[in-house]
Every structure is written in C-alpha cells, then in structure tokens.
Amino acid sequence: MLREFSRSKALWALGLLTFLNFMNYIDRNVLYSVVDLVKEDFRISDTLLGSLGPAFLIAYTIASPVFGPLGDRLTRRYLIAAGVAFWSFATASGGFAGSFGALFASRACIGVGEAAYATIAPTLIGDLFPPSRRGRMMSIFYLATPVGSALGYVLGGSIGAHFGWRMAFLAVGIPGIVAALSCLTLPEPSRGGMEREAGEPTEKKTVLMPPLSFGQTARRLFAIPSYFLNLLGMAAMTFAIGGVAFWMPTFLHRHRGLDIETSGTRLGAITVLAGITGTLVGGWFGDYLLRFTGKAYLLLSGAGMLIAVPLVWVALRAPDPSLYLPALFLAEFCIFLNTGPANTAIINVVPPRMRATAFALNIFFIHLLGDDGASYAIGWLSDHTGGLTSALLIVPIMMTVSGLLYLFASRTLADDTARVRAGWEGETLPSPG
C-alpha cells in the first residue's frame, strides 16, 4: 500500500476538517437558542417557526446528491472550500433578514453550502487513514456534532440575550468566510489508497472500470445490505435528534422555567460533555471490538440507541432537574456512541470511488425520511395536541426503531466489509495478467 502523505500531513488534514466541522454545526445550530426571539420579532406561530428547520434540511437534502458524484470525480479541497465560504456567507446574511421569508431563504442557502462539506470531507479521512484506525479518526471528526452544536446553543443564547438574535448570526458567520481559504492547504489522497494495512500483501491486481452513472452507483450502493439498513437506522435517529435539537431549548424555557440564556447554556454544557465522551468512547470502543467481531460498529450503535430510549423518556417527563438533567446527559452519551461507528461503517462497506456518492445518498435519505419534517411535525403536534411535552414523546419511539435497524444491519456488516477489503469494489476487475 502506498503511503502518499506523512503522518503529520494526515493529522493536519484531520484537524482542519474537524475545525471546519465545528463551524458547520455552530452555524447550523445557532438559531435554536434564539427561536423565541425570532418568534417575537416576526410574530409567527410555532408551526411557521418550526418550518425554519425544514428550510435548512430540505435544501441540504436536495443538494447532497449533486455534490456526491462531483466529490467522487473532482478535486475535493476546492469543492470543500466553496461549500464553507457559501454557508458562512449565508449565515451572516441571516443577520440582515428583514422578513421571515428572507430568514427562511438564508437557512436554505446554509443547507446548500453544508451539503458540499458533509458529503466530501469524510471521504478524505477514509483515504488518509487505514481501516484499523478509521473508527477513532472519524470519531474525532464527528466530535464537531456535539461540540459545534453546543457552541451554537451557547453562542446563540449568550449573544442573543445581550445583543439580539441578528448579531448572533453575524458573529458566527463572518469568521467562516475567512476560514474557507484554509481548505486550499488540504491534501488530495488517491481514492482507495488506504484499503490495505501496512505490510498486508496484495493478492491481485486490479484495473479500473469505466465510471458509473449516478443511477448505476445508487443501485450498487442499495444492494449492500448493511449500507441500506444503516441508512434507515440513521434516518430514524435523525428524526429523533433533529426534533430534540430544535425544540429542547424551547422546552426547557417553556416547561422547566429556564430563561433563554440558561436553557441554551445548560443544554450546550450537557451536549458538549456527553458528546465528547460518547463520541470518543464510541470510536475507540468500536475499533477495540472490531478485533473480536466484524459486526462491532453497528452492534455498538444499536445498543447505544436502545439504552438511550428510557433515559430520554425520563428527561422529558421528570419535573425535577436533579432527574431530567442527568437523564438527558446519559441519553446523549449513549446516542453519541454511534456517531463514529455508524459513519465508519459506510466507508468500510462502500468502494472508494463511490464514497462521496454514498455519503450524499445517506444524507439525502436520512434527512428526507428523518429530520426534514421533524421540527415541523413536533411543532404541529404541540399546536394541536397536549403541548410540547406530549409532542416530544415521539422521540423515544423513533429511537427504538433506529436501534433495531442498526442491529439488523450488523448481521451483514462483516461480509460487506470483507468484499471491499478483498478487492470487490464495484469499480475493479481482476487484471488479465
């Protein structure tokens, strides 16, 4: 196996991609701590307010399949740089929104820019690190999910409380426009160059087949059982997490008596602590379990989700903060266990030249089937049923579905991974010599 880049270059790329992913989630989540400030400014209902979630997610979902095939064919660092610059500009522009429609459009544009990043960045990590280390490296990259989300809550709540929600958008958006230039320093490793461990013999030569169309690639991907069931499990999880991310600060404000700044800060602190520990433990423990079973990544993901179900129920029903805050922390810890393993499983079961498309399709369907409508649905249930507390009970139901799907997906994970490692890549044929 050819080692194209030094260890320091690979770690630099991982660090930079992780930092940019922090900014990704900060910009995505800064809105959620200022929801009631936006409601007051524009005088809108919870149902309309909840549509700001789908504004981002629908654009993100639709744009992802566009960037996937591009990421499998073009220079990835240029696509990443363009995506970072675009979403950061869109975030900052939201601070100047003079109407609800303008803010809605800003959120949609953030989705387009972030789609470029989310589909392509993980494939660079897959091509810079070998399979035995990918779970840990991916868990570091996905630390941005809890930490960036939490910083979004904290910055949104703090800046919004003191300077208004518009300044919160400007403060987090402008730095990203400058940071986009750093993407030009990223390496461009060959696709699939890390599929064999150092010293592992190559048993056969391969030659490239002609590039597949998007439809052909999609059919190949959906024929991989663990990829397809993993996607469905992530979709159910994304519905649950998306609904909680949008409405939990408001839930703590309305039903637990916390002010906007305190609800954002407490939720942010819980998400940071649970997210860091859960994500890192999941990545490291998944790699450790991989020594004993090829099903490790998705077994761990499924177990974490199912353990979190009763904890989420307690967090939503218990009135005492000495109960609901620890329950929320433990639930988030268990949920974040799956972040690195579930995404590493995608890389490991998919041929290298299909991976950006695989992440694109994953993003498209987990959001289409998951959180595209979650915040709107919970808002509608809040308006038409027993309020936000009752509406949020749909979350543990979807988490149960997610955990079971992960467990079903684990049954073929080892075999699907072995096919890629052995050279069955859907893009290669045995060479005639």
ZIDA-V630328 format. One line per field, one symbol per residue. psi: psi as a letter, one per 30 degrees, with the letter a starting at -180 (. if undefined). burial: 1 if it has 9 or more other ideal C-beta (glycine too) atoms within 8 Angstrom, else 0. A space follows every 10 residues. Layout:
psi: ???
burial: ???
This chain:
psi: kkjfkleeee eeeeeeeeee eeeefeeeff effgefeeee efilleeeef ffefeeeeee eefefefeee ffelkeeeee eeeeeeeeee eefffgkfle eeeeeeeeee eeefeeeffe efeeeeffkl effeeeeeee egffeeeeee eeeeeeeeee eeflfeeeee efeeeeeeff fffffklilk kgfgfklkfk kkflllkklk klleeeeeee effjeeeeee eeeeeeeeee eeeeeefeee eeeefggkle eeeeeeeeee eeeeeeeeee eeeeeeeeff ffkfgeefee eeeeeeefef eeeeeffkfk ffefeeeeee eeeeefefee eeeeeeeffk keggeeeeee eeeeefeefc gegeeeeeee eeffbgaeee efffefeeee eeeeeeeeef egeeeeeeee effjgggllk lf.
burial: 1000100011 0111011111 1111111111 1111111110 0100011011 1111111111 1111111111 1100011111 1111111111 1111101001 0111111111 1111111111 1111111111 1011111111 1111111111 1111111111 0000111111 1111111011 0010011010 1111100000 0000010000 0101001101 1001111111 1111111111 1111111111 1110110001 1111111111 1111111111 1111111011 0001111111 1111111110 1111110100 0011101111 1111111111 1111111111 1111111111 1111111111 1101111111 1110000111 1111110111 1111111111 1111011111 1000101100 000
